[in-house]
Amino acid sequence: MLYGKEHVRRYRETDGREGHDWNNTTVLLLTTKGRKSGKSYTTPLIYQKHGDNYIVVASKGGDPRHPEWYLNLKADPEVEVQVKGEKFRARARTATDEEKPELWGLMTRTWPDYDEYQHKTDREIPVVILEPIRESGSGAAPSG
């Protein structure tokens, strides 16, 4: 089973042939800029596609604190995403109260433990929408 830095390394080396399909679900790589360090940090995250967007959950396993990657994208919402061999820039935002119930349902069907994680913490676990940034002139967002 791949985890952490090894997961990121193998995913990148194989364009997701190793690491995209993980534990009966799908994983993308999210790269954020450190809000203090300015360094790039890449995190493998379970995702689902929703229209043209990609949905991830800032669960941290039900920890009382938000994951670092979520705090980083709150400070700088422009992120990089890799889905299999496709890499693109995206703008990250937290789902609104109106959007969250549908997206939470989508993600808990993919990874039922999210409900358990929410019960473990008083923190409201955010659902994050990654909206691909269309490159000027190309006219198309990634097809992923």
N, CA, C and O of each residue as an XYZ file, in Angstrom:
576
protein
N       0.853     -1.187      0.000
C       0.000      0.000      0.000
C       0.892      1.241      0.000
O       1.824      1.342      0.799
N       0.609      2.165     -0.881
C       1.399      3.389     -0.975
C       0.863      4.454     -0.018
O      -0.347      4.602      0.154
N       1.795      5.195      0.606
C       1.424      6.296      1.493
C       2.433      7.425      1.340
O       3.587      7.191      0.983
N       1.991      8.651      1.614
C       2.868      9.804      1.765
C       3.819     10.043      0.607
O       3.430      9.979     -0.559
N       5.083     10.323      0.947
C       6.086     10.687     -0.059
C       6.317      9.583     -1.077
O       6.526      9.857     -2.259
N       6.281      8.331     -0.623
C       6.460      7.214     -1.555
C       5.309      7.166     -2.551
O       5.522      6.874     -3.728
N       4.097      7.448     -2.095
C       2.931      7.477     -2.978
C       3.131      8.554     -4.044
O       2.911      8.306     -5.229
N       3.545      9.741     -3.626
C       3.768     10.852     -4.557
C       4.841     10.465     -5.579
O       4.664     10.669     -6.780
N       5.949      9.910     -5.098
C       7.064      9.561     -5.991
C       6.623      8.546     -7.043
O       6.871      8.740     -8.233
N       5.977      7.474     -6.615
C       5.571      6.424     -7.554
C       4.509      6.939     -8.528
O       4.528      6.592     -9.709
N       3.593      7.757     -8.037
C       2.542      8.324     -8.891
C       3.191      9.153     -9.998
O       2.866      8.996    -11.175
N       4.113     10.039     -9.607
C       4.781     10.897    -10.596
C       5.596     10.084    -11.593
O       5.540     10.334    -12.797
N       6.352      9.113    -11.093
C       7.228      8.307    -11.958
C       6.444      7.510    -12.996
O       6.939      7.264    -14.096
N       5.230      7.110    -12.649
C       4.448      6.227    -13.528
C       3.240      6.934    -14.148
O       2.382      6.274    -14.733
N       3.158      8.257    -14.034
C       1.980      9.005    -14.507
C       0.691      8.403    -13.951
O      -0.317      8.298    -14.650
N       0.747      8.009    -12.671
C      -0.443      7.533    -11.986
C      -0.785      6.068    -12.210
O      -1.738      5.561    -11.617
N      -0.013      5.369    -13.069
C      -0.292      3.929    -13.225
C      -0.164      3.233    -11.875
O      -0.886      2.279    -11.584
N       0.771      3.724    -11.053
C       0.864      3.267     -9.667
C       0.453      4.437     -8.790
O       1.106      5.480     -8.795
N      -0.614      4.269     -8.047
C      -1.021      5.309     -7.103
C      -2.338      5.984     -7.401
O      -2.975      6.503     -6.484
N      -2.782      5.996     -8.679
C      -4.081      6.609     -8.971
C      -5.203      5.750     -8.410
O      -6.092      6.249     -7.720
N      -5.158      4.454     -8.708
C      -6.143      3.524     -8.154
C      -5.574      3.017     -6.842
O      -4.548      2.337     -6.817
N      -6.254      3.356     -5.747
C      -5.719      3.085     -4.413
C      -6.855      2.670     -3.492
O      -7.824      3.410     -3.324
N      -6.738      1.495     -2.897
C      -7.671      1.067     -1.858
C      -9.132      1.188     -2.308
O      -9.981      1.670     -1.559
N      -9.412      0.749     -3.529
C     -10.758      0.780     -4.120
C     -11.304      2.182     -4.356
O     -12.518      2.381     -4.391
N     -10.415      3.146     -4.516
C     -10.850      4.495     -4.860
C      -9.804      5.123     -5.787
O      -8.898      4.435     -6.259
N      -9.929      6.421     -6.045
C      -9.016      7.111     -6.951
C      -8.331      8.269     -6.234
O      -8.913      8.917     -5.364
N      -7.071      8.515     -6.624
C      -6.235      9.503     -5.958
C      -5.628     10.451     -6.989
O      -5.189     10.030     -8.059
N      -5.611     11.739     -6.645
C      -4.883     12.736     -7.424
C      -3.753     13.279     -6.558
O      -3.692     13.019     -5.356
N      -2.864     14.033     -7.188
C      -1.816     14.733     -6.448
C      -2.143     16.213     -6.441
O      -2.378     16.810     -7.491
N      -2.158     16.803     -5.255
C      -2.410     18.232     -5.085
C      -1.133     18.887     -4.583
O      -0.571     18.480     -3.566
N      -0.677     19.912     -5.312
C       0.510     20.651     -4.899
C       0.100     22.062     -4.504
O      -0.481     22.804     -5.296
N       0.416     22.416     -3.260
C       0.128     23.743     -2.727
C       1.446     24.435     -2.398
O       2.494     23.800     -2.282
N       1.361     25.755     -2.252
C       2.525     26.526     -1.835
C       2.420     26.764     -0.333
O       1.391     27.225      0.159
N       3.498     26.444      0.398
C       3.510     26.638      1.840
C       3.253     28.092      2.198
O       3.921     28.990      1.685
N       2.290     28.326      3.074
C       1.903     29.700      3.426
C       2.990     30.414      4.205
O       3.020     31.645      4.220
N       3.891     29.672      4.858
C       5.002     30.275      5.603
C       6.305     30.130      4.826
O       7.072     31.086      4.712
N       6.560     28.934      4.288
C       7.853     28.646      3.654
C       7.914     29.067      2.192
O       8.994     29.362      1.681
N       6.767     29.100      1.512
C       6.760     29.365      0.080
C       7.175     28.154     -0.747
O       7.197     28.227     -1.975
N       7.503     27.041     -0.094
C       7.894     25.818     -0.794
C       6.657     25.099     -1.315
O       5.548     25.294     -0.818
N       6.873     24.262     -2.331
C       5.783     23.441     -2.866
C       5.671     22.155     -2.068
O       6.671     21.517     -1.741
N       4.427     21.785     -1.759
C       4.136     20.547     -1.038
C       3.089     19.768     -1.821
O       2.074     20.328     -2.234
N       3.334     18.482     -2.024
C       2.417     17.642     -2.789
C       1.821     16.578     -1.883
O       2.529     15.903     -1.136
N       0.498     16.445     -1.965
C      -0.255     15.524     -1.133
C      -1.127     14.636     -2.012
O      -1.852     15.148     -2.865
N      -1.074     13.311     -1.826
C      -2.024     12.433     -2.521
C      -3.377     12.489     -1.809
O      -3.446     12.337     -0.590
N      -4.441     12.706     -2.567
C      -5.776     12.851     -1.986
C      -6.809     12.062     -2.791
O      -6.763     12.022     -4.020
N      -7.724     11.449     -2.081
C      -8.870     10.807     -2.713
C      -9.688     11.899     -3.400
O      -9.877     12.986     -2.853
N     -10.170     11.595     -4.604
C     -10.953     12.605     -5.333
C     -12.103     11.953     -6.082
O     -12.157     10.738     -6.272
N     -13.015     12.816     -6.498
C     -14.054     12.449     -7.448
C     -14.219     13.615     -8.407
O     -13.978     14.769     -8.055
N     -14.628     13.298     -9.602
C     -14.902     14.318    -10.616
C     -16.345     14.771    -10.417
O     -17.219     13.954    -10.126
N     -16.596     16.068    -10.573
C     -17.944     16.629    -10.488
C     -18.040     17.676    -11.580
O     -17.567     18.800    -11.412
N     -18.651     17.312    -12.701
C     -18.625     18.190    -13.858
C     -17.183     18.328    -14.328
O     -16.492     17.326    -14.511
N     -16.723     19.569    -14.525
C     -15.338     19.820    -14.935
C     -14.393     19.905    -13.741
O     -13.177     19.990    -13.915
N     -14.945     19.883    -12.538
C     -14.145     20.096    -11.332
C     -13.758     18.783    -10.662
O     -14.310     17.723    -10.959
N     -12.801     18.883     -9.755
C     -12.325     17.756     -8.969
C     -12.607     18.073     -7.503
O     -12.372     19.190     -7.043
N     -13.112     17.085     -6.780
C     -13.534     17.290     -5.399
C     -12.619     16.491     -4.474
O     -12.356     15.313     -4.718
N     -12.133     17.141     -3.402
C     -11.331     16.489     -2.369
C     -11.875     16.913     -1.009
O     -12.635     17.876     -0.904
N     -11.476     16.179      0.034
C     -11.983     16.439      1.378
C     -10.803     16.688      2.318
O      -9.836     15.926      2.328
N     -10.893     17.761      3.107
C      -9.822     18.129      4.051
C     -10.088     17.464      5.403
O     -10.313     18.140      6.406
N     -10.059     16.126      5.413
C     -10.494     15.392      6.606
C      -9.406     15.220      7.662
O      -9.680     15.328      8.857
N      -8.178     14.955      7.232
C      -7.072     14.630      8.137
C      -7.491     13.546      9.132
O      -7.102     13.565     10.300
N      -8.300     12.597      8.634
C      -8.705     11.464      9.465
C      -9.529     11.835     10.683
O      -9.602     11.060     11.637
N     -10.155     13.010     10.670
C     -10.956     13.446     11.811
C     -10.161     14.184     12.875
O     -10.655     14.414     13.978
N      -8.923     14.557     12.542
C      -8.088     15.338     13.464
C      -8.784     16.667     13.797
O      -9.510     17.192     12.953
N      -8.587     17.221     14.991
C      -9.221     18.497     15.323
C      -8.664     19.684     14.531
O      -9.277     20.751     14.499
N      -7.504     19.501     13.893
C      -6.904     20.593     13.109
C      -7.049     20.309     11.615
O      -7.041     19.155     11.185
N      -7.180     21.381     10.836
C      -7.205     21.236      9.380
C      -5.856     20.713      8.898
O      -4.827     20.989      9.516
N      -5.852     19.957      7.794
C      -4.569     19.536      7.227
C      -3.786     20.743      6.700
O      -4.365     21.754      6.303
N      -2.467     20.610      6.708
C      -1.605     21.707      6.240
C      -1.935     22.116      4.810
O      -1.948     23.306      4.496
N      -2.202     21.143      3.941
C      -2.478     21.481      2.541
C      -3.709     22.378      2.434
O      -3.770     23.243      1.560
N      -4.688     22.178      3.313
C      -5.892     23.012      3.277
C      -5.567     24.438      3.734
O      -6.024     25.405      3.125
N      -4.789     24.565      4.794
C      -4.391     25.902      5.259
C      -3.575     26.607      4.182
O      -3.708     27.816      3.992
N      -2.734     25.856      3.480
C      -1.937     26.451      2.401
C      -2.825     26.963      1.267
O      -2.610     28.070      0.773
N      -3.808     26.185      0.851
C      -4.628     26.644     -0.274
C      -5.577     27.762      0.141
O      -6.017     28.546     -0.699
N      -5.897     27.840      1.435
C      -6.687     28.989      1.894
C      -5.864     30.273      1.739
O      -6.411     31.327      1.415
N      -4.550     30.182      1.969
C      -3.669     31.342      1.838
C      -3.371     31.655      0.377
O      -3.229     32.823      0.013
N      -3.275     30.630     -0.461
C      -2.997     30.803     -1.889
C      -3.780     29.738     -2.645
O      -3.346     28.591     -2.741
N      -4.950     30.125     -3.188
C      -5.831     29.125     -3.795
C      -5.382     28.594     -5.152
O      -5.995     27.664     -5.676
N      -4.323     29.164     -5.733
C      -3.860     28.618     -6.999
C      -2.962     27.417     -6.721
O      -1.930     27.539     -6.061
N      -3.366     26.260     -7.230
C      -2.698     24.998     -6.936
C      -2.355     24.283     -8.234
O      -2.790     24.682     -9.315
N      -1.570     23.223     -8.108
C      -1.296     22.343     -9.233
C      -1.902     20.982     -8.915
O      -1.879     20.523     -7.773
N      -2.444     20.351     -9.947
C      -3.110     19.064     -9.788
C      -2.539     18.096    -10.817
O      -2.254     18.476    -11.953
N      -2.377     16.850    -10.408
C      -2.029     15.788    -11.355
C      -3.037     14.672    -11.198
O      -3.231     14.140    -10.105
N      -3.679     14.320    -12.308
C      -4.593     13.190    -12.371
C      -4.038     12.253    -13.436
O      -4.060     12.562    -14.627
N      -3.547     11.116    -12.991
C      -2.819     10.192    -13.866
C      -1.674     10.970    -14.502
O      -0.855     11.545    -13.784
N      -1.593     11.003    -15.846
C      -0.491     11.705    -16.504
C      -0.777     13.163    -16.806
O       0.075     13.861    -17.357
N      -1.961     13.630    -16.454
C      -2.379     14.989    -16.784
C      -2.088     15.939    -15.625
O      -2.476     15.692    -14.483
N      -1.394     17.034    -15.949
C      -1.055     18.039    -14.940
C      -1.659     19.367    -15.371
O      -1.601     19.746    -16.541
N      -2.247     20.072    -14.392
C      -2.874     21.352    -14.715
C      -2.955     22.223    -13.465
O      -2.884     21.744    -12.334
N      -3.105     23.510    -13.715
C      -3.313     24.454    -12.619
C      -4.805     24.517    -12.327
O      -5.641     24.322    -13.209
N      -5.115     24.795    -11.065
C      -6.519     24.905    -10.670
C      -6.646     25.953     -9.575
O      -5.672     26.297     -8.906
N      -7.849     26.446     -9.407
C      -8.170     27.343     -8.311
C      -8.988     26.539     -7.312
O     -10.002     25.934     -7.661
N      -8.533     26.543     -6.068
C      -9.198     25.768     -5.023
C     -10.107     26.674     -4.205
O      -9.761     27.814     -3.894
N     -11.274     26.145     -3.864
C     -12.166     26.876     -2.971
C     -12.962     25.878     -2.144
O     -13.200     24.742     -2.556
N     -13.361     26.333     -0.977
C     -14.173     25.510     -0.093
C     -15.610     25.540     -0.591
O     -16.133     26.599     -0.935
N     -16.239     24.383     -0.630
C     -17.643     24.307     -1.041
C     -18.501     25.161     -0.110
O     -18.266     25.216      1.097
N     -19.487     25.817     -0.685
C     -20.417     26.623      0.107
C     -21.361     25.695      0.876
O     -21.429     24.496      0.605
N     -22.084     26.267      1.833
C     -23.060     25.486      2.596
C     -24.104     24.863      1.661
O     -24.612     23.776      1.937
N     -24.424     25.549      0.556
C     -25.400     25.036     -0.397
C     -24.810     23.878     -1.212
O     -25.522     22.920     -1.516
N     -23.538     23.950     -1.565
C     -22.890     22.925     -2.385
C     -22.497     21.681     -1.585
O     -22.477     20.572     -2.120
N     -22.189     21.870     -0.318
C     -21.553     20.805      0.448
C     -22.372     19.521      0.574
O     -21.793     18.448      0.407
N     -23.681     19.550      0.856
C     -24.393     18.276      1.041
C     -24.268     17.331     -0.163
O     -24.028     16.137      0.021
N     -24.425     17.836     -1.369
C     -24.306     16.992     -2.563
C     -22.884     16.453     -2.700
O     -22.686     15.270     -2.977
N     -21.886     17.335     -2.502
C     -20.494     16.920     -2.674
C     -20.039     15.989     -1.549
O     -19.256     15.069     -1.787
N     -20.520     16.219     -0.336
C     -20.195     15.321      0.783
C     -20.743     13.924      0.472
O     -20.063     12.922      0.696
N     -21.966     13.863     -0.042
C     -22.558     12.577     -0.423
C     -21.739     11.872     -1.494
O     -21.527     10.662     -1.422
N     -21.281     12.623     -2.483
C     -20.428     12.066     -3.539
C     -19.166     11.465     -2.933
O     -18.764     10.359     -3.296
N     -18.546     12.189     -2.016
C     -17.276     11.744     -1.454
C     -17.453     10.604     -0.442
O     -16.587      9.734     -0.356
N     -18.546     10.585      0.321
C     -18.737      9.480      1.274
C     -19.137      8.193      0.562
O     -18.925      7.105      1.098
N     -19.707      8.295     -0.624
C     -19.955      7.076     -1.411
C     -18.617      6.501     -1.893
O     -18.481      5.291     -2.075
N     -17.645      7.375     -2.094
C     -16.305      6.964     -2.528
C     -15.479      6.458     -1.359
O     -14.758      5.469     -1.487
N     -15.580      7.133     -0.215
C     -14.777      6.806      0.972
C     -15.678      6.969      2.193
O     -15.700      8.039      2.802
N     -16.427      5.916      2.563
C     -17.402      6.020      3.656
C     -16.813      6.481      4.986
O     -17.538      7.020      5.822
N     -15.514      6.282      5.197
C     -14.891      6.698      6.463
C     -15.000      8.200      6.711
O     -14.844      8.631      7.853
N     -15.261      9.015      5.685
C     -15.396     10.460      5.915
C     -16.475     10.759      6.954
O     -16.311     11.665      7.771
N     -17.577     10.006      6.928
C     -18.628     10.219      7.934
C     -18.090      9.954      9.342
O     -18.365     10.711     10.272
N     -17.318      8.868      9.488
C     -16.714      8.544     10.778
C     -15.743      9.657     11.211
O     -15.723     10.050     12.377
N     -14.952     10.153     10.273
C     -14.008     11.231     10.594
C     -14.758     12.464     11.104
O     -14.313     13.112     12.051
N     -15.893     12.791     10.478
C     -16.652     13.970     10.904
C     -17.205     13.775     12.314
O     -17.266     14.725     13.095
N     -17.610     12.540     12.643
C     -18.123     12.261     13.990
C     -17.029     12.354     15.050
O     -17.314     12.640     16.213
N     -15.766     12.114     14.651
C     -14.645     12.134     15.591
C     -14.212     13.537     15.990
O     -13.500     13.701     16.980
N     -14.631     14.560     15.232
C     -14.119     15.909     15.484
C     -15.244     16.932     15.570
O     -16.305     16.766     14.968
N     -14.988     17.992     16.330
C     -15.926     19.118     16.380
C     -15.706     20.045     15.184
O     -16.547     20.891     14.882
N     -14.576     19.877     14.514
C     -14.247     20.720     13.354
C     -15.151     20.348     12.187
O     -15.380     19.170     11.915
N     -15.659     21.362     11.505
C     -16.420     21.128     10.283
C     -15.420     20.760      9.189
O     -14.590     21.583      8.803
N     -15.497     19.522      8.687
C     -14.545     19.078      7.664
C     -14.928     19.705      6.322
O     -16.038     19.507      5.829
N     -13.993     20.464      5.739
C     -14.297     21.130      4.475
C     -14.242     20.180      3.270
O     -13.434     19.252      3.217
N     -15.119     20.444      2.322
C     -15.043     19.836      1.002
C     -14.447     20.907      0.093
O     -14.891     22.055      0.104
N     -13.444     20.529     -0.690
C     -12.726     21.485     -1.527
C     -13.003     21.187     -2.995
O     -12.937     20.042     -3.442
N     -13.316     22.249     -3.730
C     -13.557     22.166     -5.168
C     -12.312     22.696     -5.872
O     -11.882     23.824     -5.633
N     -11.744     21.872     -6.736
C     -10.590     22.269     -7.538
C     -11.109     22.576     -8.941
O     -11.518     21.676     -9.675
N     -11.088     23.856     -9.302
C     -11.610     24.302    -10.591
C     -10.442     24.512    -11.544
O      -9.653     25.436    -11.349
N     -10.312     23.661    -12.588
C      -9.203     23.833    -13.528
C      -9.193     25.232    -14.128
O     -10.238     25.792    -14.461
N      -7.996     25.781    -14.259
C      -7.824     27.104    -14.862
C      -7.594     26.899    -16.352
O      -6.639     26.243    -16.766
N      -8.475     27.464    -17.134
C      -8.323     27.354    -18.586
C      -7.159     28.221    -19.022
O      -7.083     29.405    -18.693
N      -6.260     27.611    -19.764
C      -5.120     28.370    -20.281
C      -5.619     29.250    -21.417
O      -6.370     28.787    -22.276
N      -5.210     30.517    -21.430
C      -5.661     31.417    -22.476
C      -5.181     30.904    -23.820
O      -4.011     30.566    -23.998
N      -6.111     30.853    -24.760
C      -5.764     30.414    -26.105
C      -6.034     28.938    -26.354
O      -6.239     28.548    -27.504
N      -6.042     28.111    -25.325
C      -6.243     26.681    -25.559
C      -7.727     26.358    -25.661
O      -8.118     25.426    -26.365
N      -8.562     27.139    -24.949
C     -10.001     26.947    -25.043
C     -10.539     25.717    -24.340
O     -11.749     25.490    -24.333
N      -9.665     24.920    -23.751
C     -10.159     23.690    -23.129
C      -9.498     23.456    -21.783
O      -8.303     23.685    -21.598
N     -10.303     23.002    -20.872
C      -9.781     22.557    -19.576
C      -9.391     21.091    -19.720
O      -9.719     20.457    -20.722
N      -8.705     20.558    -18.740
C      -8.312     19.146    -18.832
C      -9.514     18.236    -18.944
O     -10.589     18.551    -18.435
N      -9.338     17.123    -19.600
C     -10.437     16.185    -19.787
C     -10.434     15.054    -18.776
O     -11.435     14.352    -18.632
N      -9.303     14.861    -18.059
C      -9.088     13.903    -16.996
C      -9.887     12.688    -17.024
O      -9.747     11.837    -16.145
